[in-house]
Amino acid sequence: MTLRLTIDKFTGENFHLWKFKMQAMLKAKSLWRAIERTLPLDTADQDACRKEKKAMAALVLSLGDEQLMHVQNAATAAEVWRKLKKDGDGMLEHINKVKMTAQQLEAIGAKVDNENIITTLLYSLLESFESLIVSLESRADDLTLEFLTARLLHEETRCSEGQDGGERTAGPSMAGAGSATPL
């Protein structure tokens, strides 16, 4: 009997919940070792190769299309996991915190529209994002939350890939986490 477990695709929201569910699923299917592996895969070990492929497929197939761009160049399941964790702790986490705050305000009866969320996101970024902010503000009439989210994540990826040694320059420190203006 095959253990069939499914989880909702990660679309950029609630990373920590998705991560918890994904970790549980990979462990239940005995695939977690592929994520923990730090040494190169021994291609002579057919069982390890099979588990690597299954872990990679489970991760990739559990991602929404908008999240795939962050991991499409990863060669192993462990690399996919590391990239998702890094992104989950960066700009995406900041965006999700702003969205969660908006949802909490709506839950108590405050009116919060996407324009409020967009404004909060734009003004919660550090000065290093100034040129991007100006560029995005110039298209204020057709600026959507989805476009802004994609653009900020792309900018974070671009900044982190431009660093020698893979150190990231975008993330909570760039996003000014905790410094968002009220919605």
C-alpha positions as CSV (number, residue, x, y, z in Angstrom):
1,M,0.0,0.0,0.0
2,T,1.4,3.4,-1.0
3,L,1.1,6.3,1.4
4,R,-0.6,9.1,-0.5
5,L,-0.3,12.5,1.1
6,T,-1.0,15.8,-0.4
7,I,-0.7,19.4,0.7
8,D,-1.8,22.7,-0.9
9,K,0.7,24.3,-3.2
10,F,2.9,27.0,-1.9
11,T,1.8,30.2,-3.6
12,G,3.9,32.7,-1.6
13,E,1.7,32.9,1.5
14,N,2.1,31.2,4.8
15,F,5.5,29.8,4.1
16,H,6.0,28.5,7.6
17,L,2.8,26.5,7.6
18,W,3.6,25.1,4.1
19,K,7.2,24.3,5.3
20,F,5.9,22.4,8.3
21,K,3.4,20.3,6.2
22,M,6.0,19.6,3.5
23,Q,8.6,18.5,6.0
24,A,6.0,16.1,7.6
25,M,5.1,14.7,4.2
26,L,8.7,14.2,3.2
27,K,9.4,12.4,6.5
28,A,6.3,10.2,6.2
29,K,7.5,9.2,2.7
30,S,11.0,8.5,3.9
31,L,12.4,11.3,1.7
32,W,13.7,13.7,4.3
33,R,17.3,12.4,4.0
34,A,17.5,13.8,0.5
35,I,16.8,17.3,2.0
36,E,19.3,16.9,4.8
37,R,22.1,15.5,2.5
38,T,25.2,17.8,2.5
39,L,27.5,15.5,0.5
40,P,27.1,14.9,-3.2
41,L,24.7,12.1,-4.2
42,D,26.4,8.7,-4.7
43,T,25.0,7.8,-8.1
44,A,25.8,4.2,-7.5
45,D,23.3,4.1,-4.7
46,Q,20.1,3.5,-6.6
47,D,17.8,3.9,-3.6
48,A,19.3,7.3,-2.8
49,C,18.9,8.4,-6.4
50,R,15.3,7.2,-6.4
51,K,14.6,9.1,-3.2
52,E,16.3,12.2,-4.5
53,K,14.1,12.2,-7.6
54,K,11.0,11.7,-5.5
55,A,11.9,14.4,-3.1
56,M,12.6,16.8,-5.9
57,A,9.3,16.0,-7.6
58,A,7.4,16.4,-4.3
59,L,8.9,19.8,-3.7
60,V,8.6,21.1,-7.2
61,L,5.0,19.8,-7.7
62,S,4.0,21.4,-4.4
63,L,4.9,24.9,-5.6
64,G,2.7,27.4,-7.4
65,D,4.0,28.7,-10.7
66,E,5.0,32.0,-9.3
67,Q,7.3,30.2,-6.8
68,L,9.0,28.0,-9.4
69,M,11.2,30.9,-10.7
70,H,13.0,30.9,-7.4
71,V,14.1,27.3,-7.6
72,Q,14.1,26.3,-11.3
73,N,17.9,26.2,-11.5
74,A,18.3,24.0,-8.4
75,A,19.9,20.7,-9.1
76,T,18.9,18.8,-6.0
77,A,16.0,18.6,-3.6
78,A,18.3,20.0,-0.8
79,E,19.1,23.0,-2.9
80,V,15.4,23.6,-3.6
81,W,14.7,23.4,0.1
82,R,17.5,25.8,1.0
83,K,16.4,28.4,-1.7
84,L,12.8,28.2,-0.5
85,K,13.8,28.7,3.2
86,K,16.0,31.6,2.2
87,D,13.2,33.3,0.2
88,G,10.7,32.4,2.9
89,D,12.8,34.4,5.4
90,G,13.3,37.4,3.1
91,M,11.1,39.7,1.0
92,L,8.3,37.1,0.7
93,E,8.1,36.9,4.5
94,H,7.9,40.7,4.7
95,I,5.2,40.8,2.0
96,N,3.2,38.1,3.8
97,K,3.4,40.0,7.1
98,V,2.0,43.1,5.5
99,K,-0.8,41.0,3.9
100,M,-1.5,39.3,7.2
101,T,-1.7,42.6,9.0
102,A,-4.3,43.8,6.4
103,Q,-6.3,40.6,6.9
104,Q,-6.3,41.1,10.7
105,L,-7.4,44.7,10.2
106,E,-10.2,43.6,8.0
107,A,-11.2,41.0,10.5
108,I,-11.9,43.7,13.1
109,G,-13.9,45.8,10.6
110,A,-11.3,48.1,9.1
111,K,-11.5,48.8,5.4
112,V,-8.2,47.8,3.7
113,D,-7.9,47.7,0.0
114,N,-5.1,46.6,-2.3
115,E,-4.0,50.2,-2.7
116,N,-3.4,50.5,1.0
117,I,-1.3,47.3,1.0
118,I,0.7,48.5,-2.1
119,T,1.4,51.8,-0.4
120,T,2.4,50.1,2.8
121,L,4.8,47.8,1.0
122,L,6.4,50.6,-1.1
123,Y,7.0,52.8,1.9
124,S,8.3,50.0,4.1
125,L,11.3,49.4,1.9
126,L,14.7,50.8,2.6
127,E,16.3,53.5,0.6
128,S,18.2,51.0,-1.5
129,F,14.9,50.3,-3.2
130,E,14.4,54.0,-4.1
131,S,14.8,53.7,-7.9
132,L,12.5,50.7,-8.0
133,I,9.9,52.6,-5.9
134,V,10.0,55.6,-8.2
135,S,9.7,53.3,-11.2
136,L,6.7,51.5,-9.7
137,E,5.0,54.7,-8.6
138,S,5.2,56.0,-12.2
139,R,2.7,53.3,-13.1
140,A,0.4,53.8,-10.1
141,D,-2.7,53.7,-12.2
142,D,-2.2,50.0,-13.3
143,L,0.0,48.8,-10.4
144,T,-1.5,45.7,-8.9
145,L,-0.6,43.9,-5.7
146,E,0.3,40.8,-7.7
147,F,2.6,42.7,-10.0
148,L,4.3,44.5,-7.1
149,T,4.8,41.2,-5.2
150,A,6.4,39.6,-8.3
151,R,8.6,42.6,-8.9
152,L,9.8,42.8,-5.3
153,L,10.6,39.0,-5.3
154,H,12.4,39.4,-8.7
155,E,14.4,42.3,-7.3
156,E,15.4,40.3,-4.2
157,T,16.5,37.4,-6.4
158,R,18.4,39.7,-8.7
159,C,20.2,41.3,-5.8
160,S,21.0,38.0,-4.1
161,E,22.3,36.3,-7.3
162,G,24.6,39.3,-7.9
163,Q,26.5,38.8,-4.7
164,D,29.8,36.9,-4.7
165,G,29.6,33.9,-2.4
166,G,25.8,33.8,-2.6
167,E,25.2,36.1,0.3
168,R,21.9,37.8,0.0
169,T,21.4,41.5,0.1
170,A,17.6,41.5,0.0
171,G,15.4,40.2,2.7
172,P,14.1,41.4,6.0
173,S,16.9,43.9,6.4
174,M,16.2,45.3,3.0
175,A,12.5,45.1,3.5
176,G,12.6,47.2,6.6
177,A,10.7,44.5,8.5
178,G,8.8,46.0,11.3
179,S,9.0,49.5,9.9
180,A,5.9,49.4,7.8
181,T,3.6,52.4,7.9
182,P,0.1,51.7,9.2
183,L,-2.4,50.5,6.7
